[in-house]
Amino acid sequence: MASAIQKISLSSSRDIPFSKLVLSQANVRRIKADQSIEELAADIERRGLLQGLNVRPVVDDAGTETGMFEVPAGGRRFRALELLVRQKKLTKTAPIPCVVREAGSPILAEDDSLAENTQRAPLHPLDQFRAFRDMLEKGMSEEEIAAAFFVPLTVVKQRLRLMTVSEKLLDVYEQDGMRLEQLMAFSISDDAARQAQVWDIISQSHNREPYLIRRMLTEKTVRASDARARFVGVETYVAAGGHVLRDLFEADDGGWLDDPALLDRLVIDKINAAAEEIRAEGWKWVETARSFPWGHTRAFHEIDGTAVVLSEDEVASLHALRAEQEVLEAEYADADELPEAVDVRLGEIERAVEALEERPLAYALSDMARAGVFVSLDTDGTLLIERGFVRPEDMPATQEETAEDGATGYVDRLPDGELSEENDQTAGQGVIAGDEEDEDTGKPLSDRLLTELTAWRTLALRDAFAANPHIALTELLHTLVRDLYWQSAGADCLEAYVREISLPVHAPDMPGSIPAHALRQRNEGWKHDLPQDDEALWQWLDRLDDTSRMALLAHCLSFGLNAQYERMPPYGAVSQRSVSERLARANRLATVLRLDLVEVGWQPTVENYLGRVTKARILAAVREARGDEAAERIAHLKKGDMVREAEQLLEGSGWLPEVLRTAAVQESDGDGSTVPVLEETPDTIAAE
């Protein structure tokens, strides 16, 4: 016969005046830190007591109840009520709902106190989100919700941001199918279909990290920090109907603009509007583009402009601005951080000084009538205006003859010989070969791709060379000594010269790169300072301080650097061996200059590398940068999909093709100095 189940009996509950309650010494919560008594008191004042106290009768030495009750469980609530009594918001005799444990109970008071604090279950984040959402839909504002629960407004906004996540993914999270960090990553996009698509992809992968979810959801967007977004302005983009994706859970640098086509149209419209104003200055022509190719002004003659003299009022204003700047900088010289108002004011002063000092040059109307202007977007998100360029056919006959003789420049010519059939096929930027290609990793890179990559490296090497006058002078002396002792002397008193080496073959991203911008800025600075008269120029150089002379020397020499790979015809004037020797010397320069293509902004993209090499090379790059697991995740993809996924995986990895790497190992030559260990040249790579 089955035994009867013993029934339990619950402790009785009743209202007890607050004055009859005391805090028990058996309460296990002794540490008062972060108990937020004031917030709980304010909550009780607003909504009343939601949970009663657990109390026991206080007995004397004889075991007789004294009429007082101790509180072993609910001490934080007791202290909040006590605070309300002190604030005169609650009377001492106010009845408090209590659950009364019998005197002499075998359950210890410490047992009750510990159980109440350890057996409570924290609210699931999804339950909190749904509660916040329901309150928002019933009329409460985000600020009111934050105030009611004493949480920062950002917490409420973050939880409510989950409203953009599809119900399907919320259900997955509820069933512990994903982590909270992953769910929050999906809140970047409000496209439920795209969210589901991304989850279907990564749920079958080993890598489900939040960063990958964010990357996949924003892969067809433009960062708010992009030069185009800074140029147009996010507010203008939004006003035109664009949408900005934001991440409330991570630093997003302003978010992502999800309509690149609209952004590009706004950029072109703004450039064209600026061009109309410039055209009104009287120029014969104005050409606009989002960006022009590197060296686009090479075939043009550049006319001279004159600096606009500042008026007396402008000079006085400039002096006043500089004086104010010096006072503020001296006052806060020892401060770790400038006050916001001072920081803003210093920025205003810098912009005002720049506007006075760097005004456009003035040109003669007769020169403007035959010259033109290039207007484009600069890499820092500002308008790039290049004035005063004359087409060859618009130059006067006498000047045209001079230009042909090389007085104002030289005409760039491509090396003799035609591009190979493979080069012809890859001449278009961003061409992606089909899947039927040779999968052998050892297949040589195409001549054109090698030339483009090494043109990028040459530009970066020029910038690093120009910024290091000591090495520039060493290289010049090395060249002079070689010419003096190993080659026949020329008829001139000094045969040393620099001929600017053209970079006619390059990737689309090179003209807007960091070294291109730095070289352009440095060149404009020197051009602004140099006298125009030959005699005045010699005297100006003679009076120049040594530091400036070295810097100018390094800048001029940098234009003669050539680290480009070239495929020479079998019987050409320059042999392939000579190209290899030139590249070896360029490698030595890159090593002593510690040239790092990653630091100057090169990273592999579909256009500049990934779309131009075999699938085997793509997988090798991903494997080297991100590991075997990352390579395996994309190994099954077709070429077009693979290069796009590889571009995302390699972003920020610091990976470089072998031809762009600089030798980092140096060996001692025995006397304390170091000798760079040269890497193999691109010529040897192409000849695999």
C-alpha positions in Angstrom: 0.0 0.0 0.0 1.5 3.3 -1.1 2.3 5.8 1.7 0.5 9.1 1.8 2.5 12.1 0.5 3.2 14.4 3.5 1.8 17.8 2.9 3.8 20.9 3.6 2.6 24.0 5.4 3.7 27.5 4.5 4.5 30.2 7.0 1.7 32.7 7.7 1.8 36.2 6.4 0.6 39.4 8.1 1.2 43.1 8.3 3.6 44.3 11.0 4.2 47.9 11.9 7.6 49.0 10.7 8.5 50.2 14.3 8.3 46.5 15.4 10.9 45.4 12.8 14.7 45.2 13.4 17.5 43.9 11.1 18.7 40.5 12.1 22.4 39.8 12.8 21.8 36.5 10.9 21.5 38.3 7.6 24.3 36.9 5.4 24.6 40.1 3.3 27.1 42.0 5.3 28.9 43.9 2.5 27.0 47.1 1.7 28.7 47.9 -1.6 26.5 48.5 -4.7 23.3 47.8 -2.9 21.7 51.0 -4.3 19.4 51.6 -1.3 18.4 55.0 -2.6 17.2 53.7 -5.9 15.2 50.9 -4.3 13.6 53.4 -1.9 12.6 55.6 -4.8 11.2 52.6 -6.6 9.1 51.6 -3.5 7.9 55.2 -3.3 6.8 55.0 -6.9 5.1 51.6 -7.0 5.0 50.3 -3.5 6.5 47.2 -1.9 6.4 44.3 -4.4 7.9 41.7 -2.2 7.3 41.2 1.6 9.9 40.6 4.3 10.9 37.3 5.8 10.8 37.8 9.6 11.1 35.8 12.9 9.8 36.7 16.4 12.4 38.0 18.8 12.3 36.1 22.1 13.9 36.8 25.4 16.1 34.5 27.5 13.1 32.6 28.7 12.0 31.9 25.1 9.0 34.4 25.3 8.1 36.5 22.3 8.8 40.2 22.9 6.5 41.6 20.2 9.5 42.6 18.0 10.5 40.8 14.8 13.9 40.4 13.2 14.5 40.4 9.5 17.0 37.8 8.3 15.9 37.9 4.6 15.1 41.1 3.0 17.6 43.4 4.5 18.0 45.7 1.5 14.2 46.2 1.4 14.3 46.9 5.2 17.0 49.6 4.7 15.1 51.2 1.9 11.9 51.4 4.1 14.1 52.7 6.9 15.4 55.5 4.5 11.8 56.4 3.6 10.9 56.7 7.3 13.9 59.0 7.9 12.7 61.1 4.9 9.2 61.4 6.5 7.8 59.7 3.4 6.7 56.6 5.4 5.3 56.6 9.0 7.0 54.5 11.7 3.7 52.6 12.2 3.1 51.8 8.6 2.1 48.1 8.1 4.7 46.1 6.3 3.8 42.8 4.6 5.8 40.0 6.2 6.1 36.2 6.0 6.5 35.1 9.7 8.6 32.0 10.5 7.6 30.3 13.7 9.9 30.8 16.7 12.2 27.8 17.3 12.0 26.7 13.6 14.6 24.0 12.7 15.4 26.2 9.6 18.2 28.5 10.7 17.8 32.3 10.0 21.1 32.2 8.1 19.7 29.4 5.9 16.7 31.7 5.0 18.9 34.7 4.3 21.4 32.7 2.1 18.6 31.0 0.2 16.9 34.3 -0.7 20.1 35.7 -2.1 21.3 32.6 -4.0 18.2 31.0 -5.3 16.9 34.1 -7.2 17.2 33.7 -11.0 18.4 36.8 -13.0 16.1 38.1 -15.6 16.8 36.8 -19.1 18.0 39.7 -21.4 15.3 38.8 -23.9 12.6 39.1 -21.2 14.0 42.5 -20.3 13.9 43.5 -23.9 10.3 42.4 -24.4 9.3 44.1 -21.2 10.9 47.4 -22.3 9.3 47.0 -25.7 5.8 46.4 -24.2 6.2 49.5 -22.0 7.4 51.6 -25.1 4.4 50.4 -27.1 2.0 51.3 -24.2 3.2 54.9 -24.2 6.3 55.2 -22.0 9.3 56.9 -23.5 12.8 55.6 -23.4 13.8 58.2 -20.8 10.8 57.2 -18.6 11.8 53.6 -18.8 15.4 54.3 -17.8 14.3 56.5 -14.9 11.8 53.9 -13.7 14.4 51.2 -13.5 17.4 53.4 -12.6 19.5 52.2 -15.6 21.4 54.4 -18.0 19.4 55.5 -21.1 22.0 53.7 -23.3 21.0 50.4 -21.7 17.4 50.9 -22.6 18.3 52.0 -26.2 20.5 48.9 -26.5 17.8 46.6 -25.4 15.2 48.3 -27.6 17.6 48.1 -30.5 16.9 44.3 -30.5 13.5 45.3 -32.0 15.4 45.4 -35.4 16.3 41.7 -35.0 13.9 39.2 -36.7 11.6 37.1 -34.5 13.2 34.0 -36.0 16.6 35.0 -34.5 15.0 36.0 -31.2 13.6 32.5 -31.0 17.0 31.0 -31.7 18.5 33.0 -28.9 15.7 32.1 -26.6 16.5 28.4 -27.2 20.2 29.1 -26.5 21.0 28.7 -30.1 23.2 31.8 -30.1 25.0 34.1 -27.6 23.8 37.5 -26.6 26.8 39.1 -28.3 25.8 37.4 -31.5 22.2 38.6 -31.2 23.4 42.1 -30.6 25.6 42.0 -33.7 22.5 41.3 -35.8 20.9 44.6 -34.6 23.1 46.6 -36.9 20.7 45.9 -39.8 17.0 46.0 -39.9 16.8 43.8 -43.0 15.2 40.6 -41.6 15.8 38.7 -44.8 19.5 39.5 -44.8 19.7 38.7 -41.1 18.3 35.2 -41.7 20.6 34.7 -44.7 23.7 35.6 -42.7 22.6 33.3 -39.8 22.0 30.4 -42.2 25.6 30.9 -43.5 27.4 31.2 -40.2 25.3 28.6 -38.3 27.0 26.0 -40.6 30.4 27.4 -39.9 32.8 27.1 -36.9 33.3 30.8 -36.8 30.2 32.6 -35.5 32.0 35.5 -33.8 30.0 38.8 -33.6 32.7 40.6 -35.7 32.0 38.3 -38.6 28.2 38.9 -38.4 28.8 42.7 -38.4 31.2 42.4 -41.3 28.7 40.3 -43.4 25.8 42.6 -42.6 27.8 45.7 -43.6 29.9 44.4 -46.5 28.0 46.4 -49.1 28.1 49.6 -47.1 30.4 52.6 -46.7 31.8 53.7 -43.3 30.8 57.1 -42.0 34.6 57.8 -41.7 35.1 57.3 -45.4 36.4 60.3 -47.3 33.2 60.4 -49.4 30.9 60.5 -46.3 33.0 63.2 -44.7 32.9 65.2 -47.9 29.2 65.1 -48.4 28.2 64.9 -44.7 26.1 62.2 -43.1 23.3 64.7 -42.5 23.1 65.5 -46.2 23.1 61.8 -47.1 20.2 61.1 -44.7 18.3 64.1 -45.9 18.6 62.7 -49.5 16.9 59.5 -48.4 19.9 57.5 -47.3 20.0 55.2 -44.2 22.7 54.8 -41.7 23.3 51.5 -39.9 24.4 52.0 -36.2 25.8 49.6 -33.7 24.8 50.6 -30.2 26.8 47.8 -28.6 30.3 48.5 -30.1 32.2 51.6 -31.2 31.1 52.0 -34.9 33.0 55.2 -35.9 29.8 56.9 -36.9 28.1 53.8 -38.5 27.7 52.6 -42.0 26.0 54.2 -45.0 24.0 51.5 -46.8 23.4 53.2 -50.1 26.8 53.7 -51.8 25.2 54.6 -55.2 23.4 57.5 -53.5 26.5 58.6 -51.7 28.6 58.6 -55.0 25.9 60.6 -56.7 26.0 63.2 -53.9 29.8 63.3 -54.1 29.7 64.0 -57.9 26.9 66.5 -57.5 28.9 68.4 -54.9 32.1 68.3 -57.0 30.2 69.5 -60.0 28.7 72.4 -58.0 32.1 73.4 -56.9 33.4 73.1 -60.5 30.7 75.6 -61.7 32.0 78.2 -59.2 35.6 77.6 -60.3 34.6 77.8 -64.0 33.2 81.2 -63.3 36.7 82.4 -62.4 37.5 82.5 -66.1 39.2 79.1 -66.8 39.0 77.6 -70.3 38.0 74.2 -69.0 37.3 72.4 -65.7 37.4 68.6 -65.5 35.8 66.8 -62.6 36.1 63.2 -61.2 35.8 61.5 -57.9 39.5 60.8 -58.3 42.0 61.2 -61.2 44.7 58.6 -62.0 48.2 59.1 -60.6 50.3 61.4 -62.8 47.3 62.7 -64.7 48.9 66.2 -65.0 52.1 64.9 -66.5 51.3 65.8 -70.2 50.2 69.3 -69.2 52.1 72.5 -68.9 51.6 74.2 -65.6 51.3 78.0 -65.6 52.7 80.1 -62.7 50.4 81.9 -60.3 51.2 84.6 -57.8 50.5 84.6 -54.1 47.7 87.0 -53.1 49.1 89.7 -50.8 47.3 90.0 -47.5 45.6 93.3 -46.7 46.5 95.3 -43.6 43.3 94.1 -41.9 44.1 90.5 -42.8 47.6 90.8 -41.5 46.3 92.2 -38.2 43.8 89.4 -38.0 46.5 86.8 -38.6 48.7 88.2 -35.9 45.8 88.3 -33.4 44.9 84.7 -34.1 48.4 83.5 -33.6 48.8 85.5 -30.4 45.6 84.0 -29.0 46.8 80.5 -30.0 50.1 81.0 -28.2 48.3 82.2 -25.1 45.9 79.3 -25.0 48.7 76.7 -25.7 50.9 78.2 -23.0 48.1 78.3 -20.5 47.2 74.6 -20.9 50.7 73.3 -21.7 50.8 71.1 -18.6 47.1 69.9 -18.9 46.6 66.2 -19.6 43.5 67.1 -21.6 42.2 70.4 -23.0 38.8 71.6 -21.9 36.3 71.1 -24.7 35.7 74.8 -25.2 39.5 75.5 -25.5 39.9 72.5 -27.9 37.1 73.8 -30.1 38.5 77.4 -30.1 42.0 76.1 -31.1 40.5 74.2 -33.9 38.7 77.4 -35.1 41.9 79.4 -34.9 43.8 76.8 -37.0 41.2 76.8 -39.7 41.1 80.6 -39.7 44.9 80.8 -40.0 44.9 78.2 -42.8 42.3 80.1 -44.7 44.5 83.3 -44.6 47.8 81.6 -45.3 46.8 79.0 -47.9 44.6 81.0 -50.3 44.6 80.0 -54.0 47.2 81.7 -56.2 46.2 84.5 -58.5 46.5 83.9 -62.3 46.7 86.3 -65.2 43.4 86.4 -67.2 45.3 85.7 -70.4 46.8 82.5 -68.9 43.4 81.4 -67.5 41.9 81.7 -70.9 44.0 78.8 -72.2 44.4 76.8 -69.0 42.1 74.6 -66.9 41.4 73.1 -63.5 41.1 69.5 -62.2 38.5 69.2 -59.4 38.2 65.9 -57.4 37.9 64.5 -53.9 41.0 64.4 -51.8 41.9 61.5 -49.5 41.0 63.5 -46.3 37.5 64.1 -47.4 38.1 67.7 -48.7 37.8 69.2 -52.2 41.1 68.9 -54.2 41.5 71.7 -56.7 44.4 71.7 -59.1 44.6 75.0 -61.0 46.6 76.2 -63.9 47.2 73.3 -66.3 47.5 73.9 -70.1 46.9 71.2 -72.7 49.8 70.7 -75.2 47.7 71.9 -78.1 46.9 75.2 -76.2 50.5 76.1 -75.6 52.1 78.9 -77.6 54.5 77.7 -80.3 57.6 78.9 -78.6 56.7 77.4 -75.3 55.6 74.2 -77.0 59.1 73.8 -78.6 60.6 74.4 -75.2 58.4 71.8 -73.6 59.4 69.2 -76.3 63.1 69.9 -75.6 62.5 69.0 -71.9 62.7 72.4 -70.3 59.4 72.1 -68.6 59.2 68.4 -68.2 59.5 65.2 -70.3 57.1 63.0 -72.2 56.6 59.7 -70.5 56.9 56.7 -72.8 56.0 53.1 -72.0 58.9 50.6 -72.3 59.4 49.1 -75.7 57.6 45.9 -76.4 53.9 44.9 -76.3 52.0 43.4 -73.4 51.7 39.7 -73.5 48.4 38.0 -74.2 47.9 37.4 -70.5 48.5 41.1 -69.7 46.0 42.1 -72.4 43.4 39.9 -70.7 44.0 41.5 -67.3 44.5 45.1 -68.4 41.0 46.0 -67.1 41.0 46.7 -63.4 39.2 44.3 -61.2 38.9 41.5 -63.8 38.2 38.1 -62.1 39.4 35.1 -64.0 37.1 32.0 -64.3 37.2 28.9 -62.3 38.9 26.9 -65.1 42.3 28.6 -64.3 45.4 26.7 -63.2 45.1 26.0 -59.4 48.8 25.6 -59.0 50.0 28.1 -56.3 53.3 28.4 -58.0 51.9 29.9 -61.2 53.7 33.2 -61.8 52.0 36.5 -61.2 51.3 38.3 -64.4 53.7 40.9 -65.6 51.1 43.7 -65.4 50.1 42.7 -61.8 53.8 42.7 -60.8 54.2 46.1 -62.4 51.1 47.5 -60.6 52.2 46.1 -57.2 55.7 47.4 -57.5 54.4 50.8 -58.7 52.5 51.0 -55.4 55.7 50.0 -53.6 57.8 52.6 -55.6 55.4 55.4 -54.5 55.5 54.4 -50.9 59.3 54.1 -51.1 59.6 57.6 -52.6 57.6 59.0 -49.6 59.8 57.1 -47.1 62.9 58.1 -48.9 62.0 61.8 -49.1 61.2 61.8 -45.4 64.8 60.5 -44.5 67.4 63.0 -45.8 70.3 61.1 -44.3 69.6 57.9 -46.4 68.7 60.1 -49.4 72.2 61.7 -49.3 73.9 58.3 -48.7 72.1 56.9 -51.8 73.1 60.0 -53.9 76.7 59.6 -52.9 76.6 55.9 -53.6 75.3 56.7 -57.1 77.9 59.4 -57.7 80.8 57.2 -56.6 79.6 54.4 -58.9 79.4 56.8 -61.9 82.8 58.4 -61.1 84.9 55.2 -60.6 83.1 52.5 -62.7 81.7 54.4 -65.6 83.0 57.0 -68.2 82.6 60.6 -67.2 80.3 62.9 -69.2 80.9 66.2 -70.7 79.1 68.2 -68.1 80.8 69.4 -64.9 78.5 67.2 -62.9 76.6 64.3 -64.5 74.4 63.7 -61.4 70.7 64.3 -62.3 67.3 63.2 -61.3 64.7 62.2 -63.9 61.2 61.7 -62.6 60.2 58.1 -63.3 56.6 57.7 -64.4 54.2 55.1 -63.0 51.9 54.6 -66.0 50.7 51.2 -64.8 49.1 51.2 -61.4 46.1 50.0 -59.4 43.0 52.3 -59.0 43.5 52.9 -55.3 47.1 54.2 -55.7 46.3 57.9 -56.5 44.3 58.3 -53.3 46.8 56.5 -51.1 48.6 57.8 -48.0 52.0 58.1 -49.7 50.4 59.8 -52.8 48.8 62.4 -50.6 52.0 63.0 -48.6 54.1 63.4 -51.7 51.5 65.8 -53.2 51.4 67.9 -50.1 55.2 68.0 -49.8 55.6 68.9 -53.4 53.1 71.8 -53.2 54.9 73.1 -50.1 58.2 73.3 -51.8 56.7 74.7 -55.0 55.1 77.5 -52.9 58.5 78.4 -51.3 60.8 78.2 -54.4 61.7 81.5 -56.2 60.9 81.5 -59.9 64.0 83.4 -61.1 67.1 81.2 -61.7 69.6 83.6 -60.1 67.2 84.1 -57.1 66.8 80.4 -56.8 70.6 79.8 -56.5 70.9 82.5 -53.8 67.8 81.2 -52.0 69.4 77.7 -51.9 72.7 79.1 -50.8 71.1 80.8 -47.8 68.9 77.8 -46.9 69.7 76.1 -43.5 71.2 72.7 -43.6 68.1 70.9 -42.4 66.0 72.4 -45.1 68.7 71.7 -47.8 68.7 68.0 -46.8 65.0 67.8 -46.8 64.8 69.4 -50.3 67.5 67.1 -51.5 65.7 64.0 -50.3 62.4 65.3 -51.8 64.0 65.9 -55.3 65.8 62.6 -55.3 62.7 60.7 -54.4 61.2 61.3 -57.8 64.0 59.4 -59.4 63.4 56.2 -57.4 62.3 53.3 -59.4 61.3 50.0 -57.7 59.0 48.9 -60.5 59.1 45.4 -62.0 59.2 45.5 -65.8 59.3 42.7 -68.4 62.0 43.7 -70.9 62.0 42.5 -74.5 64.8 40.0 -75.3 66.9 42.4 -77.3 65.9 45.7 -75.7 68.3 48.5 -74.6 67.7 47.5 -71.0 68.2 43.8 -70.0 66.1 41.9 -67.5 69.3 41.4 -65.5 69.5 45.2 -65.1 65.9 45.3 -63.8 66.7 42.6 -61.3 69.8 44.6 -60.1 67.7 47.7 -59.8 65.1 45.9 -57.7 67.8 44.5 -55.4 69.0 48.0 -54.7 65.4 49.1 -54.1 65.0 46.3 -51.6 68.1 47.5 -49.8 66.6 51.0 -49.5 63.2 49.6 -48.4 65.0 47.6 -45.6 67.0 50.5 -44.2 64.0 52.8 -44.4 61.9 50.0 -42.7 59.2 50.5 -45.3 55.9 48.9 -44.3 53.2 48.8 -46.9 50.6 48.0 -44.3 51.4 51.2 -42.3 51.0 53.3 -45.5 47.6 51.9 -46.3 48.0 49.0 -48.8 45.6 46.1 -48.3 44.5 43.4 -50.7 41.3 44.0 -52.6 39.5 42.5 -55.5 40.8 45.1 -57.8 44.5 45.3 -56.8 45.3 41.7 -56.2 42.7 39.0 -55.3 40.8 39.2 -58.6 44.0 38.9 -60.5 45.5 35.7 -59.0 44.6 32.0 -58.9 42.2 30.5 -56.3 45.2 28.6 -54.9 47.1 31.9 -54.2 43.9 33.4 -52.6 43.6 30.4 -50.2 47.3 30.6 -49.4 47.0 34.3 -48.5 43.9 33.6 -46.2 45.6 30.6 -44.7 48.7 32.6 -43.9 46.8 35.6 -42.5 43.9 34.0 -40.7 44.7 30.3 -40.4 43.6 27.0 -41.9 40.1 27.2 -40.6 39.4 30.5 -42.4 40.8 29.1 -45.6 38.7 26.0 -45.4 35.5 28.0 -45.0 35.9 29.6 -48.4 37.7 26.8 -50.3 34.4 25.5 -51.8 33.3 28.8 -53.2 33.5 29.9 -56.9 36.2 32.4 -57.8 33.9 35.5 -57.7 32.5 34.7 -54.3 35.9 33.6 -53.0 37.7 36.8 -53.8 35.0 38.9 -52.1 35.0 36.7 -48.9 38.8 36.8 -48.9 38.8 40.6 -49.2 36.7 40.7 -46.0 38.8 38.1 -44.2 42.1 39.8 -45.1 40.9 43.3 -44.1 43.0 44.6 -41.2 45.1 41.4 -41.1 48.3 43.1 -42.2 49.0 40.5 -44.9 51.1 41.4 -47.9 52.1 39.6 -51.1 55.7 38.5 -51.1 56.6 41.2 -53.7 55.5 44.0 -51.3 57.2 42.7 -48.2 60.4 44.3 -46.8 63.2 42.3 -45.4 63.1 42.6 -41.6 66.2 40.4 -40.8 69.5 42.1 -40.6 72.9 40.5 -40.1 76.0 42.1 -38.5 78.9 42.8 -40.8 81.4 42.4 -38.0 82.1 46.0 -37.1 78.9 46.8 -35.3 77.0 48.0 -38.3 74.2 46.1 -40.0 73.8 44.9 -43.5 70.2 44.2 -44.8 69.4 40.8 -46.0 67.8 41.2 -49.4 64.7 39.4 -50.4 64.2 37.7 -53.7 63.2 40.1 -56.4 59.9 40.1 -58.3 61.8 39.0 -61.3 62.6 35.7 -59.6 59.0 35.4 -58.5 57.8 35.8 -62.1 60.2 33.2 -63.3 59.0 30.4 -61.0 
